Amino acid sequence: NAYGIDSEGNEVTGSISVDGKYGNGILFNANGEETDINVEWISYGKLIATDEDGNEYELFVDED
């Protein structure tokens, strides 16, 4: 499970799958809208995600 914020500071949650440094997944905004994303690790427990429209998201991973 992942959680974070979009470029406007809105909360998002989602599910990601990462192999090495890169991966993909799905994010949900507060309205329940779904967005496909590509992700890249940028530091321990922190990722940058980008959707097909070029929007960026800052994500963190649950330790669970």
mmCIF file as gemmi writes it, N, C-alpha and C atoms, coordinates in Angstrom:
data_model
loop_
_atom_site.group_PDB
_atom_site.id
_atom_site.type_symbol
_atom_site.label_atom_id
_atom_site.label_alt_id
_atom_site.label_comp_id
_atom_site.label_asym_id
_atom_site.label_entity_id
_atom_site.label_seq_id
_atom_site.pdbx_PDB_ins_code
_atom_site.Cartn_x
_atom_site.Cartn_y
_atom_site.Cartn_z
_atom_site.occupancy
_atom_site.B_iso_or_equiv
_atom_site.pdbx_formal_charge
_atom_site.auth_seq_id
_atom_site.auth_asym_id
_atom_site.pdbx_PDB_model_num
ATOM 1 N N . ASN Axp A 1 ? 0.835 -1.191 0 1 0 ? 1 A 1
ATOM 2 C CA . ASN Axp A 1 ? 0 0 0 1 0 ? 1 A 1
ATOM 3 C C . ASN Axp A 1 ? 0.877 1.251 0 1 0 ? 1 A 1
ATOM 4 N N . ALA Axp A 2 ? 0.393 2.25 -0.695 1 0 ? 2 A 1
ATOM 5 C CA . ALA Axp A 2 ? 1.12 3.514 -0.774 1 0 ? 2 A 1
ATOM 6 C C . ALA Axp A 2 ? 0.168 4.653 -0.439 1 0 ? 2 A 1
ATOM 7 N N . TYR Axp A 3 ? 0.735 5.754 0.025 1 0 ? 3 A 1
ATOM 8 C CA . TYR Axp A 3 ? -0.056 6.939 0.307 1 0 ? 3 A 1
ATOM 9 C C . TYR Axp A 3 ? 0.811 8.152 0.021 1 0 ? 3 A 1
ATOM 10 N N . GLY Axp A 4 ? 0.168 9.279 -0.211 1 0 ? 4 A 1
ATOM 11 C CA . GLY Axp A 4 ? 0.939 10.484 -0.476 1 0 ? 4 A 1
ATOM 12 C C . GLY Axp A 4 ? 0.06 11.628 -0.905 1 0 ? 4 A 1
ATOM 13 N N . ILE Axp A 5 ? 0.672 12.534 -1.693 1 0 ? 5 A 1
ATOM 14 C CA . ILE Axp A 5 ? -0.034 13.727 -2.144 1 0 ? 5 A 1
ATOM 15 C C . ILE Axp A 5 ? 0.201 13.954 -3.629 1 0 ? 5 A 1
ATOM 16 N N . ASP Axp A 6 ? -0.772 14.614 -4.245 1 0 ? 6 A 1
ATOM 17 C CA . ASP Axp A 6 ? -0.585 15.007 -5.641 1 0 ? 6 A 1
ATOM 18 C C . ASP Axp A 6 ? 0.089 16.375 -5.682 1 0 ? 6 A 1
ATOM 19 N N . SER Axp A 7 ? 0.266 16.912 -6.874 1 0 ? 7 A 1
ATOM 20 C CA . SER Axp A 7 ? 0.999 18.173 -7.032 1 0 ? 7 A 1
ATOM 21 C C . SER Axp A 7 ? 0.281 19.358 -6.394 1 0 ? 7 A 1
ATOM 22 N N . GLU Axp A 8 ? -1.007 19.194 -6.084 1 0 ? 8 A 1
ATOM 23 C CA . GLU Axp A 8 ? -1.779 20.271 -5.454 1 0 ? 8 A 1
ATOM 24 C C . GLU Axp A 8 ? -1.941 20.058 -3.951 1 0 ? 8 A 1
ATOM 25 N N . GLY Axp A 9 ? -1.305 19.006 -3.407 1 0 ? 9 A 1
ATOM 26 C CA . GLY Axp A 9 ? -1.375 18.745 -1.978 1 0 ? 9 A 1
ATOM 27 C C . GLY Axp A 9 ? -2.551 17.899 -1.543 1 0 ? 9 A 1
ATOM 28 N N . ASN Axp A 10 ? -3.302 17.352 -2.498 1 0 ? 10 A 1
ATOM 29 C CA . ASN Axp A 10 ? -4.44 16.492 -2.165 1 0 ? 10 A 1
ATOM 30 C C . ASN Axp A 10 ? -3.949 15.084 -1.828 1 0 ? 10 A 1
ATOM 31 N N . GLU Axp A 11 ? -4.596 14.455 -0.843 1 0 ? 11 A 1
ATOM 32 C CA . GLU Axp A 11 ? -4.194 13.112 -0.437 1 0 ? 11 A 1
ATOM 33 C C . GLU Axp A 11 ? -4.615 12.073 -1.473 1 0 ? 11 A 1
ATOM 34 N N . VAL Axp A 12 ? -3.732 11.103 -1.662 1 0 ? 12 A 1
ATOM 35 C CA . VAL Axp A 12 ? -4.011 9.955 -2.527 1 0 ? 12 A 1
ATOM 36 C C . VAL Axp A 12 ? -3.567 8.694 -1.799 1 0 ? 12 A 1
ATOM 37 N N . THR Axp A 13 ? -4.192 7.585 -2.143 1 0 ? 13 A 1
ATOM 38 C CA . THR Axp A 13 ? -3.787 6.278 -1.642 1 0 ? 13 A 1
ATOM 39 C C . THR Axp A 13 ? -3.751 5.336 -2.828 1 0 ? 13 A 1
ATOM 40 N N . GLY Axp A 14 ? -3.066 4.215 -2.675 1 0 ? 14 A 1
ATOM 41 C CA . GLY Axp A 14 ? -3.033 3.304 -3.798 1 0 ? 14 A 1
ATOM 42 C C . GLY Axp A 14 ? -2.272 2.036 -3.528 1 0 ? 14 A 1
ATOM 43 N N . SER Axp A 15 ? -2.111 1.296 -4.593 1 0 ? 15 A 1
ATOM 44 C CA . SER Axp A 15 ? -1.41 0.029 -4.573 1 0 ? 15 A 1
ATOM 45 C C . SER Axp A 15 ? -0.358 0.067 -5.67 1 0 ? 15 A 1
ATOM 46 N N . ILE Axp A 16 ? 0.88 -0.289 -5.321 1 0 ? 16 A 1
ATOM 47 C CA . ILE Axp A 16 ? 1.943 -0.262 -6.314 1 0 ? 16 A 1
ATOM 48 C C . ILE Axp A 16 ? 2.697 -1.579 -6.327 1 0 ? 16 A 1
ATOM 49 N N . SER Axp A 17 ? 3.336 -1.842 -7.445 1 0 ? 17 A 1
ATOM 50 C CA . SER Axp A 17 ? 4.197 -3.003 -7.613 1 0 ? 17 A 1
ATOM 51 C C . SER Axp A 17 ? 5.505 -2.506 -8.186 1 0 ? 17 A 1
ATOM 52 N N . VAL Axp A 18 ? 6.609 -2.791 -7.492 1 0 ? 18 A 1
ATOM 53 C CA . VAL Axp A 18 ? 7.913 -2.292 -7.911 1 0 ? 18 A 1
ATOM 54 C C . VAL Axp A 18 ? 8.879 -3.452 -8.098 1 0 ? 18 A 1
ATOM 55 N N . ASP Axp A 19 ? 9.645 -3.404 -9.183 1 0 ? 19 A 1
ATOM 56 C CA . ASP Axp A 19 ? 10.688 -4.387 -9.439 1 0 ? 19 A 1
ATOM 57 C C . ASP Axp A 19 ? 11.98 -3.61 -9.606 1 0 ? 19 A 1
ATOM 58 N N . GLY Axp A 20 ? 12.838 -3.664 -8.593 1 0 ? 20 A 1
ATOM 59 C CA . GLY Axp A 20 ? 14.049 -2.856 -8.631 1 0 ? 20 A 1
ATOM 60 C C . GLY Axp A 20 ? 13.713 -1.409 -8.325 1 0 ? 20 A 1
ATOM 61 N N . LYS Axp A 21 ? 14.133 -0.505 -9.22 1 0 ? 21 A 1
ATOM 62 C CA . LYS Axp A 21 ? 13.924 0.928 -8.991 1 0 ? 21 A 1
ATOM 63 C C . LYS Axp A 21 ? 12.595 1.432 -9.546 1 0 ? 21 A 1
ATOM 64 N N . TYR Axp A 22 ? 11.985 0.709 -10.483 1 0 ? 22 A 1
ATOM 65 C CA . TYR Axp A 22 ? 10.794 1.195 -11.187 1 0 ? 22 A 1
ATOM 66 C C . TYR Axp A 22 ? 9.615 0.254 -11.019 1 0 ? 22 A 1
ATOM 67 N N . GLY Axp A 23 ? 8.424 0.809 -11.203 1 0 ? 23 A 1
ATOM 68 C CA . GLY Axp A 23 ? 7.232 -0.015 -11.121 1 0 ? 23 A 1
ATOM 69 C C . GLY Axp A 23 ? 6.012 0.746 -11.583 1 0 ? 23 A 1
ATOM 70 N N . ASN Axp A 24 ? 4.847 0.217 -11.233 1 0 ? 24 A 1
ATOM 71 C CA . ASN Axp A 24 ? 3.591 0.858 -11.612 1 0 ? 24 A 1
ATOM 72 C C . ASN Axp A 24 ? 2.532 0.541 -10.57 1 0 ? 24 A 1
ATOM 73 N N . GLY Axp A 25 ? 1.373 1.145 -10.756 1 0 ? 25 A 1
ATOM 74 C CA . GLY Axp A 25 ? 0.3 0.908 -9.809 1 0 ? 25 A 1
ATOM 75 C C . GLY Axp A 25 ? -0.912 1.742 -10.108 1 0 ? 25 A 1
ATOM 76 N N . ILE Axp A 26 ? -1.781 1.819 -9.113 1 0 ? 26 A 1
ATOM 77 C CA . ILE Axp A 26 ? -3.045 2.547 -9.221 1 0 ? 26 A 1
ATOM 78 C C . ILE Axp A 26 ? -3.176 3.442 -7.996 1 0 ? 26 A 1
ATOM 79 N N . LEU Axp A 27 ? -3.568 4.685 -8.229 1 0 ? 27 A 1
ATOM 80 C CA . LEU Axp A 27 ? -3.853 5.61 -7.132 1 0 ? 27 A 1
ATOM 81 C C . LEU Axp A 27 ? -5.326 5.958 -7.117 1 0 ? 27 A 1
ATOM 82 N N . PHE Axp A 28 ? -5.837 6.273 -5.926 1 0 ? 28 A 1
ATOM 83 C CA . PHE Axp A 28 ? -7.205 6.733 -5.749 1 0 ? 28 A 1
ATOM 84 C C . PHE Axp A 28 ? -7.164 8.072 -5.042 1 0 ? 28 A 1
ATOM 85 N N . ASN Axp A 29 ? -7.932 9.042 -5.551 1 0 ? 29 A 1
ATOM 86 C CA . ASN Axp A 29 ? -8.005 10.33 -4.864 1 0 ? 29 A 1
ATOM 87 C C . ASN Axp A 29 ? -9.151 10.302 -3.866 1 0 ? 29 A 1
ATOM 88 N N . ALA Axp A 30 ? -9.387 11.409 -3.194 1 0 ? 30 A 1
ATOM 89 C CA . ALA Axp A 30 ? -10.417 11.478 -2.154 1 0 ? 30 A 1
ATOM 90 C C . ALA Axp A 30 ? -11.81 11.2 -2.7 1 0 ? 30 A 1
ATOM 91 N N . ASN Axp A 31 ? -12.013 11.418 -4.002 1 0 ? 31 A 1
ATOM 92 C CA . ASN Axp A 31 ? -13.318 11.153 -4.628 1 0 ? 31 A 1
ATOM 93 C C . ASN Axp A 31 ? -13.445 9.718 -5.116 1 0 ? 31 A 1
ATOM 94 N N . GLY Axp A 32 ? -12.408 8.909 -4.89 1 0 ? 32 A 1
ATOM 95 C CA . GLY Axp A 32 ? -12.447 7.518 -5.333 1 0 ? 32 A 1
ATOM 96 C C . GLY Axp A 32 ? -12.088 7.334 -6.791 1 0 ? 32 A 1
ATOM 97 N N . GLU Axp A 33 ? -11.645 8.411 -7.454 1 0 ? 33 A 1
ATOM 98 C CA . GLU Axp A 33 ? -11.256 8.295 -8.862 1 0 ? 33 A 1
ATOM 99 C C . GLU Axp A 33 ? -9.919 7.578 -8.961 1 0 ? 33 A 1
ATOM 100 N N . GLU Axp A 34 ? -9.805 6.725 -9.964 1 0 ? 34 A 1
ATOM 101 C CA . GLU Axp A 34 ? -8.655 5.853 -10.132 1 0 ? 34 A 1
ATOM 102 C C . GLU Axp A 34 ? -7.715 6.405 -11.209 1 0 ? 34 A 1
ATOM 103 N N . THR Axp A 35 ? -6.4 6.332 -10.938 1 0 ? 35 A 1
ATOM 104 C CA . THR Axp A 35 ? -5.399 6.797 -11.895 1 0 ? 35 A 1
ATOM 105 C C . THR Axp A 35 ? -4.278 5.774 -11.997 1 0 ? 35 A 1
ATOM 106 N N . ASP Axp A 36 ? -3.939 5.372 -13.228 1 0 ? 36 A 1
ATOM 107 C CA . ASP Axp A 36 ? -2.792 4.49 -13.436 1 0 ? 36 A 1
ATOM 108 C C . ASP Axp A 36 ? -1.52 5.316 -13.34 1 0 ? 36 A 1
ATOM 109 N N . ILE Axp A 37 ? -0.503 4.771 -12.666 1 0 ? 37 A 1
ATOM 110 C CA . ILE Axp A 37 ? 0.749 5.509 -12.471 1 0 ? 37 A 1
ATOM 111 C C . ILE Axp A 37 ? 1.966 4.639 -12.767 1 0 ? 37 A 1
ATOM 112 N N . ASN Axp A 38 ? 3.062 5.311 -13.072 1 0 ? 38 A 1
ATOM 113 C CA . ASN Axp A 38 ? 4.393 4.705 -13.104 1 0 ? 38 A 1
ATOM 114 C C . ASN Axp A 38 ? 5.152 5.294 -11.943 1 0 ? 38 A 1
ATOM 115 N N . VAL Axp A 39 ? 5.955 4.466 -11.258 1 0 ? 39 A 1
ATOM 116 C CA . VAL Axp A 39 ? 6.655 4.936 -10.073 1 0 ? 39 A 1
ATOM 117 C C . VAL Axp A 39 ? 8.158 4.701 -10.18 1 0 ? 39 A 1
ATOM 118 N N . GLU Axp A 40 ? 8.9 5.518 -9.428 1 0 ? 40 A 1
ATOM 119 C CA . GLU Axp A 40 ? 10.352 5.383 -9.337 1 0 ? 40 A 1
ATOM 120 C C . GLU Axp A 40 ? 10.77 5.687 -7.909 1 0 ? 40 A 1
ATOM 121 N N . TRP Axp A 41 ? 11.598 4.803 -7.313 1 0 ? 41 A 1
ATOM 122 C CA . TRP Axp A 41 ? 12.15 5.064 -5.991 1 0 ? 41 A 1
ATOM 123 C C . TRP Axp A 41 ? 13.067 6.265 -6.078 1 0 ? 41 A 1
ATOM 124 N N . ILE Axp A 42 ? 12.95 7.2 -5.105 1 0 ? 42 A 1
ATOM 125 C CA . ILE Axp A 42 ? 13.889 8.317 -5.059 1 0 ? 42 A 1
ATOM 126 C C . ILE Axp A 42 ? 14.696 8.319 -3.776 1 0 ? 42 A 1
ATOM 127 N N . SER Axp A 43 ? 14.198 7.658 -2.738 1 0 ? 43 A 1
ATOM 128 C CA . SER Axp A 43 ? 14.953 7.457 -1.509 1 0 ? 43 A 1
ATOM 129 C C . SER Axp A 43 ? 14.259 6.362 -0.717 1 0 ? 43 A 1
ATOM 130 N N . TYR Axp A 44 ? 14.815 6.024 0.445 1 0 ? 44 A 1
ATOM 131 C CA . TYR Axp A 44 ? 14.25 4.931 1.224 1 0 ? 44 A 1
ATOM 132 C C . TYR Axp A 44 ? 12.794 5.207 1.581 1 0 ? 44 A 1
ATOM 133 N N . GLY Axp A 45 ? 11.883 4.337 1.121 1 0 ? 45 A 1
ATOM 134 C CA . GLY Axp A 45 ? 10.467 4.452 1.44 1 0 ? 45 A 1
ATOM 135 C C . GLY Axp A 45 ? 9.73 5.555 0.72 1 0 ? 45 A 1
ATOM 136 N N . LYS Axp A 46 ? 10.382 6.228 -0.233 1 0 ? 46 A 1
ATOM 137 C CA . LYS Axp A 46 ? 9.765 7.367 -0.912 1 0 ? 46 A 1
ATOM 138 C C . LYS Axp A 46 ? 9.863 7.183 -2.424 1 0 ? 46 A 1
ATOM 139 N N . LEU Axp A 47 ? 8.746 7.451 -3.098 1 0 ? 47 A 1
ATOM 140 C CA . LEU Axp A 47 ? 8.691 7.314 -4.549 1 0 ? 47 A 1
ATOM 141 C C . LEU Axp A 47 ? 8.108 8.561 -5.186 1 0 ? 47 A 1
ATOM 142 N N . ILE Axp A 48 ? 8.439 8.74 -6.454 1 0 ? 48 A 1
ATOM 143 C CA . ILE Axp A 48 ? 7.769 9.734 -7.282 1 0 ? 48 A 1
ATOM 144 C C . ILE Axp A 48 ? 6.947 8.953 -8.298 1 0 ? 48 A 1
ATOM 145 N N . ALA Axp A 49 ? 5.695 9.324 -8.429 1 0 ? 49 A 1
ATOM 146 C CA . ALA Axp A 49 ? 4.808 8.674 -9.394 1 0 ? 49 A 1
ATOM 147 C C . ALA Axp A 49 ? 4.379 9.696 -10.436 1 0 ? 49 A 1
ATOM 148 N N . THR Axp A 50 ? 4.15 9.199 -11.65 1 0 ? 50 A 1
ATOM 149 C CA . THR Axp A 50 ? 3.682 10.046 -12.739 1 0 ? 50 A 1
ATOM 150 C C . THR Axp A 50 ? 2.517 9.34 -13.425 1 0 ? 50 A 1
ATOM 151 N N . ASP Axp A 51 ? 1.444 10.086 -13.714 1 0 ? 51 A 1
ATOM 152 C CA . ASP Axp A 51 ? 0.328 9.489 -14.437 1 0 ? 51 A 1
ATOM 153 C C . ASP Axp A 51 ? 0.445 9.796 -15.924 1 0 ? 51 A 1
ATOM 154 N N . GLU Axp A 52 ? -0.513 9.288 -16.71 1 0 ? 52 A 1
ATOM 155 C CA . GLU Axp A 52 ? -0.434 9.428 -18.166 1 0 ? 52 A 1
ATOM 156 C C . GLU Axp A 52 ? -0.583 10.869 -18.634 1 0 ? 52 A 1
ATOM 157 N N . ASP Axp A 53 ? -1.092 11.755 -17.772 1 0 ? 53 A 1
ATOM 158 C CA . ASP Axp A 53 ? -1.217 13.172 -18.12 1 0 ? 53 A 1
ATOM 159 C C . ASP Axp A 53 ? 0.003 13.983 -17.688 1 0 ? 53 A 1
ATOM 160 N N . GLY Axp A 54 ? 1.005 13.303 -17.09 1 0 ? 54 A 1
ATOM 161 C CA . GLY Axp A 54 ? 2.218 13.982 -16.665 1 0 ? 54 A 1
ATOM 162 C C . GLY Axp A 54 ? 2.148 14.579 -15.272 1 0 ? 54 A 1
ATOM 163 N N . ASN Axp A 55 ? 1.056 14.316 -14.543 1 0 ? 55 A 1
ATOM 164 C CA . ASN Axp A 55 ? 0.938 14.8 -13.168 1 0 ? 55 A 1
ATOM 165 C C . ASN Axp A 55 ? 1.858 13.988 -12.263 1 0 ? 55 A 1
ATOM 166 N N . GLU Axp A 56 ? 2.491 14.664 -11.305 1 0 ? 56 A 1
ATOM 167 C CA . GLU Axp A 56 ? 3.394 13.982 -10.383 1 0 ? 56 A 1
ATOM 168 C C . GLU Axp A 56 ? 2.774 13.838 -9.002 1 0 ? 56 A 1
ATOM 169 N N . TYR Axp A 57 ? 3.154 12.751 -8.332 1 0 ? 57 A 1
ATOM 170 C CA . TYR Axp A 57 ? 2.69 12.433 -6.999 1 0 ? 57 A 1
ATOM 171 C C . TYR Axp A 57 ? 3.901 12.052 -6.157 1 0 ? 57 A 1
ATOM 172 N N . GLU Axp A 58 ? 3.904 12.478 -4.901 1 0 ? 58 A 1
ATOM 173 C CA . GLU Axp A 58 ? 4.948 12.088 -3.957 1 0 ? 58 A 1
ATOM 174 C C . GLU Axp A 58 ? 4.36 11.016 -3.076 1 0 ? 58 A 1
ATOM 175 N N . LEU Axp A 59 ? 4.942 9.821 -3.087 1 0 ? 59 A 1
ATOM 176 C CA . LEU Axp A 59 ? 4.373 8.69 -2.388 1 0 ? 59 A 1
ATOM 177 C C . LEU Axp A 59 ? 5.306 8.119 -1.339 1 0 ? 59 A 1
ATOM 178 N N . PHE Axp A 60 ? 4.696 7.533 -0.329 1 0 ? 60 A 1
ATOM 179 C CA . PHE Axp A 60 ? 5.412 6.827 0.724 1 0 ? 60 A 1
ATOM 180 C C . PHE Axp A 60 ? 4.78 5.433 0.836 1 0 ? 60 A 1
ATOM 181 N N . VAL Axp A 61 ? 5.556 4.478 1.314 1 0 ? 61 A 1
ATOM 182 C CA . VAL Axp A 61 ? 5.089 3.104 1.379 1 0 ? 61 A 1
ATOM 183 C C . VAL Axp A 61 ? 4.841 2.714 2.832 1 0 ? 61 A 1
ATOM 184 N N . ASP Axp A 62 ? 3.696 2.07 3.076 1 0 ? 62 A 1
ATOM 185 C CA . ASP Axp A 62 ? 3.408 1.525 4.399 1 0 ? 62 A 1
ATOM 186 C C . ASP Axp A 62 ? 4.385 0.407 4.694 1 0 ? 62 A 1
ATOM 187 N N . GLU Axp A 63 ? 4.827 0.309 5.931 1 0 ? 63 A 1
ATOM 188 C CA . GLU Axp A 63 ? 5.76 -0.743 6.33 1 0 ? 63 A 1
ATOM 189 C C . GLU Axp A 63 ? 5.055 -2.08 6.503 1 0 ? 63 A 1
ATOM 190 N N . ASP Axp A 64 ? 3.728 -2.1 6.499 1 0 ? 64 A 1
ATOM 191 C CA . ASP Axp A 64 ? 2.963 -3.336 6.731 1 0 ? 64 A 1
ATOM 192 C C . ASP Axp A 64 ? 3.24 -4.366 5.649 1 0 ? 64 A 1
